[in-house]
Amino acid sequence: QSVLTQPPSASGTPGQRVTISCSGSSSNIGSNYVYWYQQLPGTAPKLLIYRNNQRPSGVPDRFSGSKSGTSASLAISGLRSEDEADYYCAAWDDSLSAYVVFGGGTKLTVL
Amino acid sequence: EVQLVESGGGLVQPGGSLRLSCAASGFTFSSYDMHWVRQATGKGLEWVSAIGTAGDTYYPGSVKGRFTISRENAKNSLYLQMNSLRAGDTAVYYCARDLTDWGQGTLVTVSS
């Protein structure tokens, strides 16, 4: 069971806007930055969002991140078929049990 | 261009040991925290360990006391010594720079 909670699945049609949530606690999301990753089948995770809402160079502005309290969200607008992938959130955790925690991942299906 | 190339994975019996390596290039290795993250087949990502620029190390409870992360800045290399391996340690192991750039991973299979 993951420390950060994500919905196991999400879906949308091409052109739609989809959001994926990530829920944590005061020791992780509540007090640290949130990161989002995209993982295409058979490949390594790719950083999409860092420091809650910053995009690395090369990541389309269709992807955006936000954070409020102990929750965060990833929004994908103008959904494309190539966005079909697994998405993970992550955050540093200030508790003694872990240093970095991940969400369980959300499988995004483009219908 | 940042490159991270893992090696050292393979098949090992339960209770055995394995040492993973990660060769880094394209950046000043000594200036970055480095991590190991693993992923069992069909499962999510699990953070395994981290090492800071000063050599400080961090582990989750699931591997603490069994795994040791280290770095050799002169060789731009990151290592993960894994002892007392269990079936549950079977996964693809990724090294990552500051959790921003990731390697392609190396598969570790623990089985008799």
Backbone of each chain as ProteinMPNN parsed JSONL, in Angstrom:
{"seq_chain_A": "QSVLTQPPSASGTPGQRVTISCSGSSSNIGSNYVYWYQQLPGTAPKLLIYRNNQRPSGVPDRFSGSKSGTSASLAISGLRSEDEADYYCAAWDDSLSAYVVFGGGTKLTVL", "coords_chain_A": {"N_chain_A": [[0.84, -1.196, 0.0], [0.642, 2.126, -0.976], [2.128, 5.194, 0.229], [1.287, 7.667, -0.716], [-1.824, 8.46, -2.171], [-3.376, 7.569, -5.12], [-5.845, 7.536, -7.744], [-6.538, 4.378, -9.238], [-7.093, 4.287, -11.953], [-7.832, 6.322, -14.835], [-9.566, 8.097, -17.39], [-10.166, 9.457, -20.681], [-11.317, 11.257, -23.576], [-9.853, 12.069, -26.781], [-8.616, 15.391, -26.844], [-9.944, 16.178, -24.585], [-9.859, 17.373, -21.125], [-8.116, 16.071, -18.439], [-7.805, 15.172, -15.027], [-5.597, 14.039, -12.473], [-5.46, 12.89, -9.247], [-3.6, 13.172, -6.146], [-3.119, 12.158, -2.998], [-1.897, 12.916, 0.206], [-0.117, 13.438, 3.241], [0.578, 15.569, 6.115], [3.285, 15.234, 6.523], [4.449, 14.709, 4.125], [3.3, 15.589, 1.269], [2.131, 17.826, 2.383], [4.237, 19.355, 3.363], [6.316, 19.383, 1.62], [7.746, 19.487, -1.741], [5.95, 18.367, -4.676], [6.238, 15.846, -7.125], [5.726, 14.738, -10.473], [5.437, 11.957, -12.647], [5.613, 10.405, -15.851], [5.09, 7.265, -17.241], [5.642, 5.376, -19.915], [4.698, 2.283, -21.505], [7.056, -0.251, -20.843], [9.19, 1.462, -20.542], [11.444, 3.767, -18.807], [10.505, 5.841, -16.015], [9.518, 9.233, -16.659], [10.217, 12.554, -15.911], [7.643, 14.833, -15.371], [6.544, 16.999, -13.964], [7.951, 19.146, -11.558], [8.679, 20.382, -8.263], [6.021, 20.994, -7.511], [4.635, 22.485, -9.605], [6.246, 23.034, -11.76], [7.521, 22.747, -15.044], [9.81, 20.633, -16.704], [12.162, 21.474, -19.303], [10.965, 20.834, -22.547], [8.731, 19.401, -21.875], [5.387, 19.443, -22.741], [3.14, 22.283, -22.474], [0.631, 21.41, -22.028], [0.549, 19.831, -19.885], [0.11, 20.23, -16.452], [0.685, 21.079, -13.017], [-0.556, 21.156, -9.655], [-0.924, 22.107, -6.203], [-2.469, 21.74, -3.043], [-2.672, 22.134, 0.295], [-2.574, 18.993, 1.67], [-2.815, 17.618, -0.667], [-2.38, 16.987, -4.182], [-2.502, 17.669, -7.715], [-2.456, 16.525, -11.088], [-2.905, 17.865, -14.204], [-4.004, 17.259, -17.469], [-4.399, 18.685, -20.471], [-6.108, 18.961, -23.647], [-6.065, 16.248, -24.483], [-4.155, 13.551, -25.824], [-3.598, 10.629, -27.873], [-1.093, 9.611, -27.397], [-0.66, 10.188, -24.784], [-1.484, 8.153, -23.272], [-0.642, 6.253, -20.614], [1.138, 5.322, -17.581], [0.9, 7.219, -14.616], [2.674, 8.77, -12.012], [2.826, 10.162, -8.751], [5.058, 11.82, -6.469], [6.822, 12.538, -3.438], [8.993, 14.111, -1.058], [9.372, 12.852, 2.267], [8.975, 13.708, 5.614], [8.909, 12.033, 7.754], [10.192, 9.407, 9.908], [10.09, 6.969, 8.699], [10.41, 6.924, 5.989], [12.027, 8.43, 3.159], [11.558, 9.271, 0.603], [8.45, 9.133, -0.966], [6.078, 7.413, -3.018], [3.147, 7.6, -5.1], [0.646, 5.104, -5.862], [0.272, 4.977, -8.54], [-1.433, 5.844, -11.587], [-3.307, 4.592, -14.158], [-3.728, 5.891, -17.241], [-6.125, 5.979, -19.687], [-6.742, 6.616, -23.035], [-9.576, 7.089, -24.689]], "CA_chain_A": [[0.0, 0.0, 0.0], [1.475, 3.305, -1.139], [1.901, 6.276, 1.189], [0.477, 8.647, -1.447], [-2.976, 7.779, -2.758], [-3.834, 7.977, -6.449], [-6.849, 6.627, -8.313], [-5.843, 3.399, -10.077], [-7.329, 4.507, -13.372], [-8.491, 7.524, -15.319], [-9.749, 8.007, -18.837], [-10.697, 10.618, -21.364], [-11.288, 11.194, -25.031], [-8.919, 13.047, -27.353], [-9.019, 16.785, -26.733], [-10.493, 16.452, -23.251], [-8.97, 17.674, -20.006], [-8.184, 15.035, -17.413], [-6.987, 15.448, -13.833], [-5.238, 12.9, -11.639], [-5.224, 13.389, -7.89], [-2.582, 12.52, -5.326], [-3.409, 12.569, -1.633], [-0.861, 12.524, 1.157], [-0.27, 13.892, 4.622], [1.359, 16.745, 6.471], [4.72, 14.938, 6.527], [4.983, 14.609, 2.766], [2.794, 16.643, 0.389], [1.836, 19.032, 3.166], [5.413, 20.143, 3.727], [7.372, 19.22, 0.616], [7.346, 19.59, -3.144], [5.381, 17.193, -5.344], [6.776, 15.541, -8.446], [4.877, 13.864, -11.285], [6.154, 11.204, -13.669], [4.891, 9.64, -16.861], [5.798, 6.043, -17.623], [5.093, 4.643, -21.054], [4.974, 0.845, -21.356], [8.397, -0.745, -21.128], [10.212, 2.507, -20.463], [11.694, 4.346, -17.49], [9.692, 7.032, -15.719], [9.997, 10.512, -17.184], [9.737, 13.655, -15.083], [6.695, 15.738, -16.021], [6.364, 18.174, -13.121], [8.744, 19.169, -10.337], [8.356, 21.509, -7.376], [4.557, 21.178, -7.536], [4.006, 23.013, -10.818], [7.254, 23.424, -12.743], [7.729, 21.784, -16.128], [11.145, 20.602, -17.314], [12.15, 21.843, -20.719], [10.556, 19.745, -23.418], [7.406, 18.904, -21.495], [4.373, 20.365, -23.288], [2.371, 23.017, -21.465], [-0.644, 20.705, -21.788], [0.683, 19.206, -18.572], [0.265, 21.214, -15.383], [0.559, 20.534, -11.674], [-0.971, 22.065, -8.595], [-0.906, 21.514, -4.859], [-3.226, 22.458, -2.025], [-2.639, 21.392, 1.548], [-1.934, 17.669, 1.597], [-3.174, 16.979, -1.93], [-1.844, 17.557, -5.416], [-3.181, 17.204, -8.93], [-1.846, 16.666, -12.407], [-3.914, 18.089, -15.223], [-3.58, 17.094, -18.855], [-5.41, 19.255, -21.356], [-5.925, 18.583, -25.044], [-5.608, 14.86, -24.393], [-3.738, 12.901, -27.06], [-3.458, 9.178, -27.725], [0.238, 9.291, -26.86], [-0.653, 10.434, -23.35], [-1.87, 6.916, -22.582], [0.541, 5.847, -19.859], [0.979, 5.337, -16.133], [1.358, 8.469, -14.023], [2.997, 8.619, -10.595], [3.228, 11.325, -7.972], [6.08, 11.524, -5.475], [7.171, 13.661, -2.568], [9.842, 13.785, 0.08], [8.596, 12.644, 3.479], [9.763, 14.096, 6.784], [8.789, 11.051, 8.823], [11.367, 8.539, 10.044], [9.916, 5.693, 7.998], [10.748, 6.996, 4.562], [12.634, 9.68, 2.72], [10.784, 9.599, -0.592], [7.285, 8.264, -1.11], [5.41, 7.471, -4.309], [1.787, 7.133, -5.215], [0.543, 3.788, -6.46], [0.197, 5.086, -9.989], [-2.73, 5.939, -12.253], [-3.274, 4.19, -15.568], [-4.569, 6.769, -18.043], [-6.562, 5.413, -20.963], [-7.331, 7.574, -23.972], [-10.627, 6.304, -25.339]], "C_chain_A": [[0.877, 1.249, 0.0], [1.109, 4.378, -0.124], [1.039, 7.375, 0.563], [-0.622, 7.901, -2.199], [-3.38, 8.395, -4.088], [-4.959, 7.056, -6.883], [-6.136, 5.643, -9.228], [-6.015, 3.634, -11.564], [-8.011, 5.837, -13.625], [-8.632, 7.37, -16.827], [-10.313, 9.303, -19.39], [-10.626, 10.411, -22.86], [-10.329, 12.25, -25.573], [-9.481, 14.467, -27.296], [-9.548, 17.167, -25.371], [-9.406, 16.868, -22.278], [-9.202, 16.643, -18.914], [-7.327, 15.469, -16.222], [-6.778, 14.161, -13.054], [-4.861, 13.433, -10.267], [-4.172, 12.557, -7.164], [-2.761, 13.047, -3.904], [-2.345, 12.047, -0.677], [-1.157, 13.003, 2.556], [0.631, 15.094, 4.881], [2.862, 16.497, 6.413], [5.301, 14.83, 5.123], [4.445, 15.763, 1.895], [2.586, 17.948, 1.154], [3.025, 19.911, 3.455], [6.553, 20.039, 2.729], [6.815, 19.353, -0.796], [6.798, 18.262, -3.662], [5.978, 17.076, -6.74], [5.799, 14.61, -9.155], [5.713, 13.234, -12.401], [5.173, 10.529, -14.611], [5.729, 8.418, -17.205], [5.05, 5.35, -18.743], [5.471, 3.176, -20.906], [6.398, 0.481, -21.738], [9.5, 0.282, -21.054], [10.377, 2.997, -19.033], [10.76, 5.525, -17.246], [10.364, 8.292, -16.257], [9.388, 11.625, -16.333], [8.839, 14.583, -15.902], [6.603, 17.075, -15.283], [7.291, 18.05, -11.925], [8.385, 20.422, -9.536], [6.91, 21.949, -7.539], [3.995, 21.539, -8.903], [4.994, 23.456, -11.897], [7.452, 22.326, -13.777], [9.173, 21.811, -16.588], [11.046, 21.033, -18.775], [11.799, 20.618, -21.556], [9.213, 19.133, -23.058], [6.354, 19.902, -21.962], [3.58, 21.062, -22.185], [0.953, 22.48, -21.317], [-0.648, 20.042, -20.418], [0.892, 20.29, -17.511], [0.034, 20.55, -14.039], [0.13, 21.597, -10.693], [-0.951, 21.322, -7.269], [-1.712, 22.406, -3.924], [-3.248, 21.617, -0.76], [-1.884, 20.085, 1.411], [-2.331, 16.905, 0.338], [-2.558, 17.717, -3.109], [-2.599, 16.989, -6.599], [-2.31, 17.432, -10.146], [-2.98, 16.831, -13.399], [-3.288, 17.936, -16.603], [-4.698, 17.642, -19.726], [-5.11, 18.864, -22.79], [-5.396, 17.17, -25.169], [-5.288, 14.274, -25.765], [-3.557, 11.411, -26.813], [-2.103, 8.812, -27.113], [0.381, 9.598, -25.375], [-1.044, 9.19, -22.551], [-0.631, 6.301, -21.936], [0.157, 5.721, -18.389], [1.575, 6.63, -15.593], [1.542, 8.28, -12.518], [3.29, 9.979, -9.969], [4.265, 10.875, -6.938], [6.341, 12.771, -4.644], [8.182, 13.182, -1.545], [8.948, 13.671, 1.313], [9.471, 12.924, 4.685], [9.689, 13.098, 7.931], [10.018, 10.155, 8.85], [11.279, 7.296, 9.17], [10.31, 5.737, 6.537], [11.324, 8.367, 4.245], [11.898, 10.204, 1.493], [9.622, 8.618, -0.67], [6.637, 8.485, -2.464], [3.934, 7.14, -4.143], [1.771, 5.792, -5.921], [0.445, 3.788, -7.973], [-1.229, 5.117, -10.501], [-2.558, 5.574, -13.716], [-4.258, 5.067, -16.334], [-4.862, 6.116, -19.387], [-7.189, 6.506, -21.807], [-8.305, 6.795, -24.853], [-10.765, 6.614, -26.828]], "O_chain_A": [[1.742, 1.414, 0.86], [-0.032, 4.476, 0.326], [0.17, 7.944, 1.224], [-0.381, 6.847, -2.787], [-3.685, 9.584, -4.173], [-5.024, 5.911, -6.437], [-5.209, 6.037, -9.935], [-5.169, 3.223, -12.357], [-8.674, 6.398, -12.752], [-7.901, 6.604, -17.455], [-10.861, 10.13, -18.66], [-9.956, 9.5, -23.345], [-10.031, 13.225, -24.883], [-10.635, 14.719, -27.641], [-9.599, 18.349, -25.031], [-8.212, 16.742, -22.55], [-10.337, 16.378, -18.519], [-6.259, 16.057, -16.394], [-7.661, 13.307, -12.983], [-4.029, 14.333, -10.152], [-3.898, 11.41, -7.516], [-2.576, 14.236, -3.644], [-1.946, 10.885, -0.745], [-2.302, 12.98, 3.006], [1.343, 15.568, 3.995], [3.637, 17.442, 6.269], [6.52, 14.858, 4.954], [5.089, 16.808, 1.803], [2.835, 19.034, 0.632], [2.861, 21.092, 3.761], [7.642, 20.558, 2.974], [5.605, 19.336, -1.02], [7.132, 17.189, -3.16], [6.19, 18.07, -7.434], [5.129, 13.796, -8.519], [6.568, 13.879, -13.008], [4.069, 10.141, -14.228], [6.934, 8.526, -17.434], [3.963, 4.807, -18.544], [6.463, 2.856, -20.25], [6.886, 0.85, -22.806], [10.63, 0.01, -21.459], [9.566, 2.691, -18.159], [10.279, 6.137, -18.199], [11.589, 8.403, -16.304], [8.186, 11.629, -16.071], [9.218, 15.054, -16.974], [6.586, 18.14, -15.9], [7.408, 16.974, -11.338], [7.853, 21.392, -10.078], [6.622, 23.137, -7.687], [2.989, 20.97, -9.326], [4.625, 24.166, -12.833], [7.539, 21.144, -13.446], [9.72, 22.885, -16.84], [9.982, 20.963, -19.391], [12.277, 19.513, -21.301], [8.623, 18.417, -23.867], [6.423, 21.082, -21.616], [3.374, 20.508, -21.106], [0.157, 23.036, -20.56], [-1.703, 19.732, -19.864], [1.75, 21.16, -17.662], [-0.718, 19.581, -13.932], [0.412, 22.783, -10.869], [-0.96, 20.092, -7.217], [-1.655, 23.634, -3.992], [-3.786, 20.51, -0.754], [-0.699, 20.071, 1.076], [-2.197, 15.683, 0.283], [-2.258, 18.909, -3.036], [-3.256, 15.953, -6.493], [-1.54, 18.389, -10.223], [-3.91, 16.025, -13.429], [-2.187, 18.422, -16.862], [-5.814, 17.122, -19.717], [-3.986, 18.48, -23.112], [-4.412, 16.917, -25.864], [-6.028, 14.463, -26.731], [-3.383, 10.983, -25.672], [-1.988, 7.818, -26.396], [1.414, 9.307, -24.773], [-0.951, 9.169, -21.324], [0.303, 5.884, -22.622], [-0.983, 5.976, -18.002], [2.623, 7.082, -16.054], [0.687, 7.71, -11.84], [3.923, 10.836, -10.586], [4.334, 9.699, -6.582], [6.113, 13.898, -5.084], [8.227, 12.0, -1.204], [7.899, 14.312, 1.393], [10.594, 12.427, 4.765], [10.329, 13.29, 8.964], [10.802, 10.152, 7.901], [12.291, 6.639, 8.927], [10.522, 4.695, 5.916], [11.122, 9.332, 4.982], [11.648, 11.402, 1.357], [9.797, 7.417, -0.465], [6.641, 9.596, -2.995], [3.527, 6.491, -3.18], [2.772, 5.386, -6.512], [0.524, 2.739, -8.613], [-2.123, 4.496, -9.926], [-1.755, 6.179, -14.426], [-5.467, 5.0, -16.11], [-3.948, 5.748, -20.125], [-8.065, 7.235, -21.343], [-7.903, 5.954, -25.657], [-11.61, 6.029, -27.505]]}, "seq_chain_B": "EVQLVESGGGLVQPGGSLRLSCAASGFTFSSYDMHWVRQATGKGLEWVSAIGTAGDTYYPGSVKGRFTISRENAKNSLYLQMNSLRAGDTAVYYCARDLTDWGQGTLVTVSS", "coords_chain_B": {"N_chain_B": [[24.263, 15.991, -22.394], [22.398, 14.272, -20.018], [23.228, 11.091, -18.852], [22.462, 7.936, -17.567], [23.436, 4.796, -16.711], [22.574, 1.698, -15.778], [23.847, -1.346, -14.341], [24.646, -4.8, -13.572], [22.527, -6.306, -12.708], [20.627, -9.403, -12.423], [20.078, -12.975, -12.03], [19.589, -14.263, -8.835], [19.924, -16.308, -5.941], [17.606, -16.714, -3.204], [18.59, -15.08, -0.229], [21.038, -14.48, -1.178], [23.55, -12.221, -2.582], [24.004, -9.122, -4.383], [25.497, -6.665, -6.458], [24.709, -3.598, -7.662], [25.455, -1.251, -10.25], [25.75, 2.138, -11.361], [26.5, 4.074, -13.999], [27.331, 7.349, -14.529], [27.009, 10.233, -16.625], [27.498, 13.369, -18.378], [26.924, 15.358, -16.587], [27.853, 17.104, -13.544], [28.653, 14.871, -11.431], [29.262, 14.709, -8.669], [27.876, 16.766, -7.543], [25.237, 16.232, -7.136], [22.416, 14.753, -5.448], [21.725, 11.277, -5.35], [19.649, 8.525, -6.288], [18.153, 5.283, -5.795], [15.531, 3.505, -7.227], [12.944, 1.144, -7.366], [10.962, -1.203, -9.299], [8.626, -3.591, -9.303], [7.425, -6.126, -11.516], [4.598, -5.057, -13.209], [3.831, -3.508, -11.091], [3.902, -0.574, -8.903], [6.135, 2.28, -8.419], [8.864, 2.134, -6.157], [10.722, 3.673, -3.75], [14.116, 3.125, -2.949], [16.657, 3.823, -1.955], [18.827, 6.581, -1.061], [21.518, 8.876, -1.609], [23.324, 11.57, -0.406], [25.158, 14.531, -1.462], [27.161, 14.809, 0.362], [27.602, 12.304, 1.184], [25.789, 11.279, 2.933], [23.326, 8.877, 3.804], [20.199, 7.233, 3.04], [17.366, 5.186, 3.731], [14.404, 3.196, 3.198], [12.332, 1.376, 5.545], [11.983, -1.195, 4.533], [14.317, -2.095, 3.309], [16.404, -1.36, 4.867], [19.392, -2.046, 6.546], [19.904, -4.225, 4.97], [20.495, -3.362, 2.399], [22.982, -1.291, 0.875], [23.848, 1.86, -0.11], [26.192, 3.594, -2.126], [28.701, 5.876, -3.355], [31.063, 6.815, -5.856], [32.705, 9.395, -6.565], [34.919, 10.076, -8.125], [34.818, 8.279, -10.138], [32.418, 8.783, -11.252], [30.232, 7.218, -10.446], [27.557, 5.279, -9.097], [26.453, 3.039, -6.587], [24.758, 0.044, -5.48], [24.699, -2.106, -2.973], [23.333, -5.147, -2.366], [22.198, -7.282, 0.024], [21.228, -10.391, 1.631], [19.021, -11.102, 0.016], [15.593, -11.245, -1.016], [12.635, -12.865, -2.34], [10.771, -10.892, -2.717], [12.309, -8.736, -3.425], [12.647, -8.774, -6.085], [12.733, -7.027, -9.042], [12.816, -4.281, -11.418], [15.526, -2.176, -11.211], [16.133, 1.195, -10.908], [18.438, 3.858, -11.336], [18.59, 7.241, -10.335], [19.032, 10.688, -10.928], [18.739, 13.01, -8.552], [16.057, 12.487, -8.596], [15.088, 13.431, -10.975], [16.247, 12.86, -13.556], [16.408, 9.673, -15.048], [17.796, 6.359, -15.283], [17.694, 3.52, -17.557], [17.268, 1.199, -16.235], [17.894, -1.936, -14.476], [17.383, -5.396, -14.317], [16.609, -7.302, -11.52], [16.367, -10.505, -10.329], [15.177, -12.576, -7.891], [15.334, -15.762, -7.059], [14.97, -19.284, -6.559]], "CA_chain_B": [[23.081, 15.173, -22.134], [22.509, 13.395, -18.842], [23.083, 9.653, -19.099], [22.592, 7.053, -16.416], [23.392, 3.435, -17.228], [22.65, 0.711, -14.708], [24.338, -2.678, -14.681], [24.837, -5.661, -12.421], [21.355, -7.11, -12.403], [20.681, -10.803, -12.826], [19.359, -13.952, -11.223], [20.298, -14.609, -7.603], [19.112, -17.133, -5.054], [17.224, -16.079, -1.936], [19.683, -15.031, 0.732], [22.258, -14.102, -1.858], [23.929, -10.811, -2.691], [24.213, -8.576, -5.716], [25.907, -5.262, -6.435], [24.331, -2.838, -8.849], [26.242, -0.056, -10.543], [25.132, 3.132, -12.233], [27.509, 4.954, -14.576], [26.724, 8.64, -14.837], [27.751, 11.13, -17.499], [26.751, 14.518, -18.863], [26.699, 16.34, -15.523], [28.826, 17.03, -12.452], [28.08, 13.82, -10.588], [29.468, 14.96, -7.246], [27.021, 17.873, -7.101], [23.837, 15.823, -7.086], [21.909, 13.602, -4.724], [21.402, 10.168, -6.24], [18.653, 7.613, -5.735], [17.75, 4.022, -6.421], [14.097, 3.269, -7.17], [12.67, -0.136, -8.009], [9.597, -1.441, -9.77], [8.298, -4.981, -9.6], [6.633, -6.268, -12.739], [3.186, -4.744, -13.073], [3.584, -2.762, -9.855], [4.294, 0.823, -8.892], [7.501, 2.648, -8.086], [9.204, 2.079, -4.737], [12.017, 4.266, -3.448], [14.955, 2.124, -2.298], [17.717, 4.464, -1.183], [19.356, 7.844, -1.569], [22.789, 9.321, -1.043], [23.523, 12.982, -0.645], [26.468, 14.932, -1.955], [28.122, 14.652, 1.458], [27.695, 10.884, 1.494], [24.72, 10.865, 3.842], [22.51, 7.846, 3.158], [18.82, 7.118, 3.513], [16.717, 3.942, 3.301], [13.121, 2.877, 3.821], [12.427, 0.243, 6.439], [11.957, -2.476, 3.822], [15.653, -2.524, 2.876], [17.411, -0.894, 5.824], [20.153, -3.14, 7.136], [20.226, -5.21, 3.938], [21.026, -2.662, 1.226], [23.901, -0.185, 1.143], [24.098, 2.73, -1.256], [27.472, 4.292, -2.039], [29.054, 6.588, -4.578], [32.481, 7.042, -6.094], [32.65, 10.585, -7.406], [36.03, 10.085, -9.079], [34.433, 7.402, -11.257], [31.044, 9.132, -11.662], [29.484, 5.976, -10.302], [26.669, 5.018, -7.958], [26.362, 1.608, -6.356], [23.801, -0.471, -4.506], [25.034, -3.435, -2.502], [22.123, -5.768, -1.859], [22.462, -8.535, 0.729], [20.047, -11.09, 2.174], [17.946, -10.833, -0.941], [14.341, -11.998, -0.877], [11.825, -12.891, -3.554], [10.098, -9.601, -2.825], [13.22, -7.721, -3.959], [12.639, -8.916, -7.539], [12.233, -5.788, -9.646], [13.749, -3.461, -12.19], [16.116, -1.153, -10.353], [16.526, 2.395, -11.628], [19.125, 4.927, -10.631], [18.019, 8.532, -10.733], [19.702, 11.893, -10.466], [17.849, 13.963, -7.907], [14.704, 12.079, -8.991], [14.691, 14.125, -12.192], [16.675, 12.041, -14.694], [16.422, 8.264, -14.684], [18.365, 5.407, -16.212], [16.751, 2.579, -18.153], [16.994, 0.143, -15.274], [18.493, -3.261, -14.569], [16.452, -6.347, -13.71], [17.09, -8.212, -10.473], [15.423, -11.598, -10.075], [15.574, -13.39, -6.738], [14.58, -17.008, -7.183], [15.763, -20.512, -6.47]], "C_chain_B": [[23.337, 14.259, -20.94], [22.298, 11.951, -19.261], [23.346, 8.882, -17.818], [22.421, 5.629, -16.922], [23.619, 2.456, -16.083], [23.208, -0.611, -15.23], [24.435, -3.501, -13.397], [23.65, -6.513, -12.038], [21.525, -8.542, -12.863], [19.863, -11.663, -11.889], [20.208, -14.318, -10.005], [19.364, -15.405, -6.71], [18.718, -16.349, -3.796], [18.349, -16.192, -0.919], [20.994, -14.577, 0.138], [22.469, -12.6, -1.907], [24.139, -10.425, -4.139], [24.647, -7.127, -5.556], [25.551, -4.604, -7.748], [25.242, -1.63, -8.998], [25.443, 0.859, -11.452], [26.224, 4.081, -12.694], [26.839, 6.239, -15.043], [27.623, 9.457, -15.758], [26.861, 12.29, -17.906], [26.432, 15.559, -17.802], [27.772, 16.154, -14.447], [28.27, 16.131, -11.361], [28.152, 14.165, -9.106], [28.525, 16.024, -6.685], [25.562, 17.49, -6.897], [23.582, 14.679, -6.112], [21.562, 12.529, -5.747], [20.495, 9.18, -5.52], [18.639, 6.29, -6.484], [16.244, 3.861, -6.171], [13.832, 1.958, -7.885], [11.2, -0.264, -8.379], [9.43, -2.915, -10.081], [7.392, -5.026, -10.821], [5.16, -6.003, -12.473], [2.823, -3.935, -11.844], [4.087, -1.331, -9.97], [5.754, 1.02, -8.515], [7.709, 2.615, -6.576], [10.613, 2.648, -4.547], [12.828, 3.301, -2.594], [16.051, 2.753, -1.449], [18.13, 5.77, -1.838], [20.684, 8.134, -0.892], [22.992, 10.78, -1.402], [24.93, 13.279, -1.138], [27.553, 14.786, -0.885], [28.285, 13.195, 1.877], [26.687, 10.399, 2.512], [23.776, 9.917, 3.102], [21.151, 7.7, 3.828], [18.195, 5.857, 2.919], [15.319, 3.854, 3.901], [13.294, 1.628, 4.688], [12.543, -1.104, 5.732], [13.341, -2.977, 3.42], [16.746, -2.135, 3.858], [18.076, -2.078, 6.5], [20.541, -4.218, 6.142], [20.898, -4.574, 2.726], [21.948, -1.536, 1.667], [24.151, 0.59, -0.144], [25.45, 3.411, -1.044], [27.736, 4.986, -3.372], [30.572, 6.748, -4.651], [32.573, 8.195, -7.09], [33.754, 10.608, -8.459], [35.711, 9.234, -10.315], [33.029, 7.706, -11.771], [30.115, 7.925, -11.56], [28.718, 5.894, -8.994], [26.547, 3.506, -7.826], [25.214, 1.281, -5.387], [24.205, -1.902, -4.18], [23.794, -4.017, -1.839], [22.452, -7.127, -1.255], [21.158, -9.133, 1.233], [18.828, -10.882, 1.288], [16.778, -11.794, -0.768], [13.588, -11.964, -2.2], [11.146, -11.541, -3.786], [10.987, -8.471, -3.32], [13.306, -7.79, -5.481], [11.984, -7.7, -8.169], [13.255, -5.256, -10.64], [14.223, -2.348, -11.266], [16.618, -0.006, -11.224], [17.415, 3.26, -10.743], [18.599, 6.245, -11.181], [18.829, 9.664, -10.129], [18.661, 12.824, -9.868], [16.371, 13.7, -8.199], [14.2, 12.847, -10.209], [15.032, 13.311, -13.431], [16.894, 10.601, -14.233], [17.162, 7.451, -15.74], [17.291, 4.477, -16.741], [16.473, 1.364, -17.278], [17.749, -1.151, -15.536], [17.635, -4.22, -13.757], [17.169, -7.242, -12.704], [16.008, -9.246, -10.215], [15.964, -12.453, -8.941], [14.707, -14.639, -6.734], [15.513, -18.199, -7.067], [15.53, -21.391, -7.692]], "O_chain_B": [[24.354, 13.57, -20.867], [21.323, 11.622, -19.936], [24.308, 9.137, -17.093], [21.385, 5.29, -17.495], [24.701, 2.392, -15.5], [23.057, -0.946, -16.405], [24.322, -2.974, -12.291], [23.748, -7.351, -11.142], [22.456, -8.86, -13.604], [19.077, -11.175, -11.077], [21.39, -14.638, -10.129], [18.151, -15.196, -6.726], [19.425, -15.429, -3.384], [18.974, -17.242, -0.764], [21.955, -14.317, 0.862], [21.692, -11.818, -1.36], [24.409, -11.262, -5.0], [24.215, -6.442, -4.629], [26.03, -5.002, -8.81], [25.73, -1.067, -8.018], [24.578, 0.417, -12.208], [26.807, 4.807, -11.888], [25.906, 6.217, -15.846], [28.849, 9.379, -15.675], [25.637, 12.22, -17.798], [25.743, 16.539, -18.083], [28.503, 15.163, -14.45], [27.521, 16.57, -10.488], [27.194, 13.932, -8.369], [28.399, 16.157, -5.467], [24.743, 18.331, -6.526], [24.396, 13.768, -5.963], [21.156, 12.834, -6.868], [20.566, 9.022, -4.302], [19.054, 6.197, -7.64], [15.758, 4.054, -5.057], [14.444, 1.689, -8.919], [10.332, 0.441, -7.866], [10.032, -3.426, -11.026], [6.68, -4.066, -11.114], [4.548, -6.644, -11.618], [1.645, -3.699, -11.577], [4.629, -0.929, -11.0], [6.503, 0.062, -8.32], [6.834, 3.021, -5.812], [11.576, 2.147, -5.129], [12.312, 2.725, -1.637], [16.344, 2.276, -0.353], [17.826, 6.03, -3.002], [20.943, 7.705, 0.232], [22.848, 11.175, -2.559], [25.778, 12.39, -1.219], [28.733, 14.654, -1.21], [29.021, 12.892, 2.816], [26.72, 9.236, 2.915], [23.465, 10.124, 1.929], [20.978, 7.999, 5.01], [18.452, 5.502, 1.769], [15.074, 4.376, 4.988], [14.29, 0.914, 4.57], [13.132, -2.043, 6.268], [13.518, -4.177, 3.21], [17.897, -2.54, 3.694], [17.405, -2.997, 6.97], [21.41, -5.041, 6.429], [21.769, -5.18, 2.103], [21.727, -0.906, 2.702], [24.611, 0.033, -1.141], [25.807, 3.76, 0.081], [27.078, 4.713, -4.376], [31.26, 6.805, -3.631], [32.525, 7.989, -8.303], [33.545, 11.106, -9.565], [36.266, 9.449, -11.393], [32.504, 6.984, -12.619], [29.323, 7.649, -12.461], [29.161, 6.366, -7.947], [26.54, 2.783, -8.822], [24.774, 2.118, -4.599], [24.069, -2.8, -5.011], [23.269, -3.457, -0.877], [22.931, -8.021, -1.953], [20.121, -8.47, 1.259], [17.747, -10.532, 1.762], [16.941, -12.966, -0.43], [13.87, -11.138, -3.069], [10.974, -11.111, -4.927], [10.502, -7.376, -3.605], [13.964, -6.955, -6.102], [10.833, -7.377, -7.876], [14.396, -5.714, -10.696], [13.421, -1.67, -10.624], [17.411, -0.201, -12.145], [17.174, 3.382, -9.542], [18.214, 6.341, -12.347], [19.253, 9.604, -8.974], [17.81, 13.361, -10.577], [15.537, 14.596, -8.063], [12.993, 12.901, -10.443], [14.164, 13.099, -14.278], [17.48, 10.346, -13.181], [17.162, 7.792, -16.923], [16.114, 4.626, -16.413], [15.554, 0.592, -17.549], [18.182, -1.426, -16.655], [17.211, -3.899, -12.646], [18.195, -7.851, -13.005], [14.865, -8.898, -9.918], [17.071, -12.985, -9.023], [13.511, -14.586, -6.447], [16.688, -18.13, -7.429], [16.114, -22.47, -7.796]]}, "name": "protein", "num_of_chains": 2, "seq": "QSVLTQPPSASGTPGQRVTISCSGSSSNIGSNYVYWYQQLPGTAPKLLIYRNNQRPSGVPDRFSGSKSGTSASLAISGLRSEDEADYYCAAWDDSLSAYVVFGGGTKLTVLEVQLVESGGGLVQPGGSLRLSCAASGFTFSSYDMHWVRQATGKGLEWVSAIGTAGDTYYPGSVKGRFTISRENAKNSLYLQMNSLRAGDTAVYYCARDLTDWGQGTLVTVSS"}
